[in-house]
Amino acid sequence: MKFGVIVFPGSNCDHDAFYALGNVLQKPVEFIWHQSQDLANCDAVVLPGGFAYGDYLRTGAIARFSPVMQAVGKFAKSGGIVLGVCNGFQILLEAGLLPGAMMRNSGLRFICRPVHIRVEQTDTPFTHAAAKGQVLKMPIAHSDGNYTCDETTLAALEKNRQIIFRYTTADGSDDTAGNPNGSIANVAGICNRERNVAGLMPHPERAVESALDSQDGLVIFRSMIEALVGAAKATA
């Protein structure tokens, strides 16, 4: 298997994702420049955090037009596994690969601190190595992480079990105190209906070693690896 990490002008978590996959998990990984229309035969793609194109206009609004996003869109439609983290999540929303939008944090300030998120669904390539209800600790670092959508979209997300992570308190309780940015329904991460594209605001790549105060981010990457192994066995 091989992972691809997309690099946009302004990405700053690309090396973190590369390190997590290549050094910690010992899996082949390759950087993919935003002008490329070739995903280099990667089996899974990560859109990392940062400030793509300086976050001008809106977060992710320019990046969605990068040549590489045409390839990512085709890859996703063919069933390829795509994960967007923070700015990558924002780009997936702007590209229409996930529903909803991001607004400025409710406190109108940049937030950088550890948070807790609860695994809501385990039947996705991003969560099946976790237990339902498991609480993961990982950091956030964003100004525009306030996820929003209309009532119809939220109802569809709930009905189709597309909300895969929610912000909670450390003990896993639903409480506004655990929601750092005002996201509707405490949404921290969602997937598409087909369950092969997901985005979340917390940074799993920054929670992969004990020295980073948490290794909970490995749950997400290991889930992706297990999904790829399972897919390979199914087609063998």
For each residue, the residues with C-beta under 8 A, 3 or more apart:
1: 27 28 43 44 225 228 229 232
2: 27 28 29 30 40 41 42 43
3: 21 27 28 29 30 42 43 44 45 46 224
4: 29 30 31 32 39 40 42 44 45 46
5: 14 17 18 21 29 30 31 32 45 46 48
6: 11 14 32 34 45 46 47 48 68 72 88
7: 11 14 31 32 33 34 48
8: 11 34 50 52 53 63 66 91
9: 34 52 53 54
10: 50 51 52 53 54 55
11: 6 7 8 14 48 49 50 51 52 87
12: 48 49 50 51
13: 16 17 48 49 50 85 86 87 203 205 206
14: 5 6 7 11 17 18 31 48 50
15: 18 19
16: 13 19 20 48 49 203 205 206
17: 5 13 14 20 21 29 46 48 85 205
18: 5 14 15 21 22 29 31
19: 15 16 22 23 24 205 208
20: 16 17 23 24 25 204 205 208 217 218 221
21: 3 5 17 18 24 25 27 29 46 221
22: 18 19 25 26 27 28 29
23: 19 20 26
24: 19 20 21 208 209 218
25: 20 21 22 208 218 221 222 225
26: 22 23
27: 1 2 3 21 22 225
28: 1 2 3 22
29: 2 3 4 5 17 18 21 22
30: 2 3 4 5 40 42
31: 4 5 7 14 18
32: 4 5 6 7 36 38 39 40 42 45 68
33: 7 36 68
34: 6 7 8 9 52 63 66 67 68
35: 66 67 68
36: 32 33 39 40 67 68 71
37: 67 68 70 71
38: 32 71
39: 4 32 36 42 45 68 71 72 75 80
40: 2 4 30 32 36
41: 2
42: 2 3 4 30 32 39 45
43: 1 2 3 80 81 228
44: 1 3 4 80 81 82 83 224 228
45: 3 4 5 6 32 39 42 72 75 80 81 82 83
46: 3 4 5 6 17 21 82 83 84 85 88
47: 6 72 82 83 84 85 87 88 89 91 92
48: 5 6 7 11 12 13 14 16 17 85 86 87 88 205
49: 11 12 13 16 85 86 87 88 141 142 203
50: 8 10 11 12 13 14 86 87
51: 10 11 12 54 55 59 87
52: 8 9 10 11 34 55 59 60 62 63 87 91
53: 8 9 10 56 62 63
54: 9 10 51
55: 10 51 52 58 59 60 87 144
56: 53 61 62
57: 61 62
58: 55 61 94 102 144
59: 51 52 55 87 90 91 94 102 144
60: 52 55 63 64 87 90 91 92 93 94 95 102
61: 56 57 58 64 94
62: 52 53 56 57 65 66
63: 8 34 52 53 60 66 69 87 91 94
64: 60 61 69 91 94 95
65: 62 69
66: 8 34 35 62 63 69
67: 34 35 36 37 70 71
68: 6 32 33 34 35 36 37 39 71 72
69: 63 64 65 66 72 73 91 95
70: 37 67 73 74
71: 36 37 38 39 67 68 74 75
72: 6 39 45 47 68 69 75 76 82 95 97
73: 69 70 76 77 95 97
74: 70 71 77 78
75: 39 45 71 72 78 80 82
76: 72 73 79 80 82 97 192 196 197
77: 73 74
78: 74 75
79: 76 194 196
80: 39 43 44 45 75 76 196
81: 43 44 45 125 126 196 197 224 227 228
82: 44 45 46 47 72 75 76 92 97 196 197 198
83: 44 45 46 47 88 126 197 198 199 220 224
84: 46 47 87 88 89 90 91 92 98 197 198 199 200
85: 13 17 46 47 48 49 88 89 199 200 201 202 203 204 205
86: 13 48 49 50 89 90 140 141 142 145 200 201 202 203
87: 11 13 47 48 49 50 51 52 55 59 60 63 84 90 91 142
88: 6 46 47 48 49 83 84 85 91 92 199
89: 47 84 85 86 92 93 98 102 189 199 200 201
90: 59 60 84 86 87 93 94 102 144 199
91: 8 47 52 59 60 63 64 69 84 87 88 94 95
92: 47 60 82 84 88 89 95 97 98 197 199
93: 60 89 90 96 97 98 99 100 101 102 199
94: 58 59 60 61 63 64 90 91
95: 60 64 69 72 73 91 92
96: 93
97: 72 73 76 82 92 93 192 197
98: 84 89 92 93 190 191 192 197 198 199
99: 93 149 153 156 157 162 190 192
100: 93 147 148 149 153 157 187 190
101: 93 147 148 149
102: 58 59 60 89 90 93 144 145 146 147 148
103: 144 146 148
104: 108 143 144 146
105: 108 109 110 111 142 143 144 145 146 180 181 182
106: 146 181 182
107: 111 181 182
108: 104 105
109: 105 143
110: 105 141 142 143
111: 105 107 140 141 142 143 145 180 181
112: 139 140 141
113: 139 140 180
114: 137 138 139 140 213 214
115: 137 138 139 140 167 178 180 188 202
116: 135 136 137 167 168 169 170 172 178
117: 135 136 138 165 166 167 168 188 189 200 202
118: 133 134 135 136 165 166 167 168 172
119: 122 127 130 131 132 133 134 135 136 164 165 219
120: 132 161 163 164 165 166
121: 124 127 132 161 162 163 164 191
122: 119 127 128 130 131 132
123: 127 128 161 195
124: 121 127 128 164 191 195 198 223
125: 81 128 195 196 198 223 224 227 228
126: 81 83 164 189 191 198 220 223 224
127: 119 121 122 123 124 130 164 165 219 220 223
128: 122 123 124 125 223 226 227
129: 219 222 223 226
130: 119 122 127 134 136 219 223
131: 119 122 134
132: 119 120 121 122
133: 118 119 172
134: 118 119 130 131 219
135: 116 117 118 119 168 170 171 172
136: 116 117 118 119 130 165 202 207 214 216 217 219
137: 114 115 116 170 207 213 214 216
138: 114 115 117 202 203 204 206 207 214 216 217
139: 112 113 114 115 202 203 206 207
140: 86 111 112 113 114 115 145 180 181 201 202 203
141: 49 86 110 111 112 203
142: 49 86 87 105 110 111 145 181 201
143: 104 105 109 110 111
144: 55 58 59 90 102 103 104 105
145: 86 102 105 111 140 142 180 181 183 201
146: 102 103 104 105 106 181 182 183
147: 100 101 102 181 183 184 187 188 190 201
148: 100 101 102 103 183 184
149: 99 100 101 153 154 157 184
150: 153 154
151: 154 155
152: 155 156
153: 99 100 149 150 156 157
154: 149 150 151 157 158 184 185
155: 151 152 158 159
156: 99 152 153 159 160 162
157: 99 100 149 153 154 160 162 163 187 190
158: 154 155 161 162 163 185
159: 155 156
160: 156 157 193
161: 120 121 123 158
162: 99 121 156 157 158 190 191 192 193 195
163: 120 121 157 158 166 185 187 189 190
164: 119 120 121 124 126 127 189 190 191 198 200
165: 117 118 119 120 127 136 187 188 189 190 200 202
166: 117 118 120 163 174 185 186 187 188
167: 115 116 117 118 178 179 180 183 186 187 188
168: 116 117 118 135 171 172 173 174 175 178 186
169: 116 172 173 175 177 178
170: 116 135 137 178
171: 135 168
172: 116 118 133 135 168 169
173: 168 169 178
174: 166 168 178 186
175: 168 169 178 179
176: 179
177: 169
178: 115 116 167 168 169 170 173 174 175 186
179: 167 175 176 182 183 186
180: 105 111 113 115 140 145 167
181: 105 106 107 111 140 142 145 146 147 201
182: 105 106 107 146 179
183: 145 146 147 148 167 179 186 187 188 201
184: 147 148 149 154 187
185: 154 158 163 166
186: 166 167 168 174 178 179 183
187: 100 147 157 163 165 166 167 183 184 190
188: 115 117 147 165 166 167 183 200 201 202
189: 89 117 126 163 164 165 198 199 200 201 202
190: 98 99 100 147 157 162 163 164 165 187 198 199 200
191: 98 121 124 126 162 164 195 196 197 198 199
192: 76 97 98 99 162 195 196 197 198
193: 160 162
194: 79 197
195: 123 124 125 162 191 192 198
196: 76 79 80 81 82 125 191 192
197: 76 81 82 83 84 92 97 98 191 192 194
198: 82 83 84 98 124 125 126 164 189 190 191 192 195
199: 83 84 85 88 89 90 92 93 98 189 190 191
200: 84 85 86 89 117 164 165 188 189 190 204 220
201: 85 86 89 140 142 145 147 181 183 188 189
202: 85 86 115 117 136 138 139 140 165 188 189 207
203: 13 16 49 85 86 138 139 140 141 206 207 217
204: 20 85 138 200 207 208 216 217 218 219 220 221
205: 13 16 17 19 20 48 85 208 217 221
206: 13 16 138 139 203 212 217
207: 136 137 138 139 202 203 204 212 213 214 215 216 217 218
208: 19 20 24 25 204 205 212 215 217 218 221
209: 24 212 215
210: 213 215
211:
212: 206 207 208 209 215
213: 114 137 207 210
214: 114 136 137 138 207 217
215: 207 208 209 210 212 218
216: 136 137 138 204 207 219
217: 20 136 138 203 204 205 206 207 208 214 220 221
218: 20 24 25 204 207 208 215 221 222
219: 119 127 129 130 134 136 204 216 222 223
220: 83 126 127 200 204 217 223 224
221: 20 21 25 204 205 208 217 218 224 225
222: 25 129 218 219 225 226
223: 124 125 126 127 128 129 130 219 220 226 227
224: 3 44 81 83 125 126 220 221 227 228
225: 1 25 27 221 222 228 229
226: 128 129 222 223 229 230
227: 81 125 128 223 224 230 231
228: 1 43 44 81 125 224 225 231 232
229: 1 225 226 232 233
230: 226 227 233 234
231: 227 228 234 235
232: 1 228 229 235 236
233: 229 230 236
234: 230 231
235: 231 232
236: 232 233
